[in-house]
Amino acid sequence: MKIRVNGVELAYDDEGSGIPVVLLHGFPFSRKMWRPQAEVLPESCRLITPDLRGFGESSGTPSSVEELADDVHALVDQLGLAPCVLGGFSMGGYVAFRYVGRHMDTLAGLMLLDTRAEPDSPEGRERRYAGIERIKQEGPQGFLGDFLALVLSEESLNNRPMVVGEVRRLMAATSTASLVGGLQAMAQRPDSVPLLAQISVPTLIAVGDADRATPPEASQKMHELIPGSELVVITDAGHVTNLEQPAQVNAAVLEFLGRLTRTTEPRSGG
């Protein structure tokens, strides 16, 4: 399905019924990265997985995480999803933070998956800009090869060829313009740490125990600063936990949604 928001067409899948759950993919992926979740979660919720601007089948080119958050809000508004649970993986988490800062009143819950609240360090920002120049000069193949090695655990790289192949295919489908735009948007994203103490909805934080891109220490910091949040460490996984250990991620999400649904269900009178 497609919907027009803010001058672009966003492609999205919408399956199941119940509490709306919107999952935002990471860089440089698309909504297809959520396939292991789409096979399970719609039995317990209404699952909406959009392609962010410029990724997958959505039009446009990403320019900032704020712009991407505005697109997501327009999607939520047009589909009448509020109050919904918003989940963001990696770059999708950066977008979710900007959404929280502007539209927390539309949320019933928040899921922060392998992401971090801090902005890039000066060195991290320079690495992103170096990646942009490399893509422009050499094409995306070399950059994506190095990125693959960063986001997967050694266990996955050495012993899970199907996961490696799927991650490689997902990344290869992203246009050069969107790779460049996504890197720029992430490099320029603001500090979201000041938002953490203001988050007033139930929050699940999940991270791979071998995540080198957004390490467990960053998730622990978010857990300490977000009131009442829950932290789940996914074992034997790197950065792309939902693909490396889908059963663990699905279980954590379903347990979180189950508790959320129980606490929001109206009680019958006596």
RABELSUL-V503248 format. One record per residue. N is the residue number from 1. SS is DSSP state (h for helix, s for strand, l for the rest). OMEGA is omega as a letter, one per 20 degrees, with the letter a starting at -180 (999 if undefined). Layout:
# RABELSUL-V503248
N	SS	OMEGA
N	SS	OMEGA
This chain:
# RABELSUL-V503248
1	l	r
2	s	r
3	s	a
4	s	r
5	s	r
6	l	r
7	l	r
8	s	r
9	s	r
10	s	r
11	s	a
12	s	r
13	s	a
14	s	a
15	s	r
16	s	r
17	l	a
18	l	a
19	l	a
20	s	r
21	s	a
22	s	a
23	s	a
24	s	a
25	l	r
26	l	r
27	l	i
28	l	a
29	l	r
30	l	a
31	h	a
32	h	r
33	h	a
34	h	a
35	h	a
36	h	r
37	h	a
38	h	r
39	l	a
40	l	a
41	h	a
42	h	r
43	h	a
44	l	a
45	l	r
46	s	a
47	s	r
48	s	a
49	s	r
50	s	r
51	l	r
52	l	a
53	l	r
54	l	a
55	l	r
56	l	a
57	l	r
58	l	a
59	l	r
60	l	r
61	l	a
62	l	r
63	l	r
64	l	r
65	h	r
66	h	r
67	h	r
68	h	r
69	h	r
70	h	r
71	h	a
72	h	r
73	h	r
74	h	r
75	h	r
76	h	a
77	h	a
78	h	r
79	h	r
80	l	a
81	l	a
82	l	i
83	l	a
84	s	r
85	s	a
86	s	r
87	s	r
88	s	r
89	s	r
90	l	r
91	h	r
92	h	r
93	h	r
94	h	r
95	h	a
96	h	r
97	h	r
98	h	r
99	h	r
100	h	a
101	h	a
102	h	a
103	h	a
104	h	a
105	h	r
106	h	a
107	s	r
108	s	a
109	s	a
110	s	r
111	s	a
112	s	a
113	s	r
114	l	r
115	l	r
116	l	a
117	l	a
118	l	r
119	l	r
120	l	r
121	l	r
122	h	r
123	h	r
124	h	r
125	h	r
126	h	r
127	h	r
128	h	r
129	h	r
130	h	r
131	h	r
132	h	r
133	h	r
134	h	r
135	h	a
136	h	a
137	h	a
138	h	a
139	l	a
140	l	a
141	h	a
142	h	r
143	h	a
144	h	r
145	h	r
146	h	a
147	h	r
148	h	a
149	h	r
150	h	a
151	h	r
152	l	r
153	l	r
154	h	r
155	h	r
156	h	a
157	h	a
158	h	a
159	h	a
160	l	a
161	h	r
162	h	r
163	h	r
164	h	a
165	h	a
166	h	r
167	h	r
168	h	a
169	h	a
170	h	a
171	h	a
172	h	a
173	l	a
174	l	a
175	l	r
176	h	a
177	h	a
178	h	r
179	h	a
180	h	a
181	h	r
182	h	r
183	h	r
184	h	a
185	h	a
186	h	r
187	h	a
188	l	a
189	l	a
190	l	r
191	l	r
192	l	r
193	h	r
194	h	r
195	h	a
196	h	a
197	l	a
198	l	a
199	l	a
200	l	r
201	l	r
202	s	a
203	s	r
204	s	r
205	s	r
206	s	a
207	s	r
208	s	a
209	l	r
210	l	a
211	l	r
212	l	a
213	l	r
214	l	a
215	l	a
216	h	r
217	h	r
218	h	r
219	h	r
220	h	r
221	h	r
222	h	a
223	h	a
224	h	a
225	h	r
226	l	a
227	l	r
228	l	a
229	l	r
230	s	r
231	s	r
232	s	r
233	s	r
234	s	a
235	l	r
236	l	a
237	l	r
238	l	a
239	l	a
240	l	a
241	h	a
242	h	r
243	h	a
244	h	a
245	l	a
246	h	a
247	h	r
248	h	a
249	h	r
250	h	a
251	h	r
252	h	a
253	h	a
254	h	r
255	h	r
256	h	r
257	h	r
258	h	r
259	h	a
260	h	a
261	h	a
262	h	a
263	h	a
264	h	r
265	l	r
266	l	a
267	l	r
268	l	a
269	l	a
270	l	999
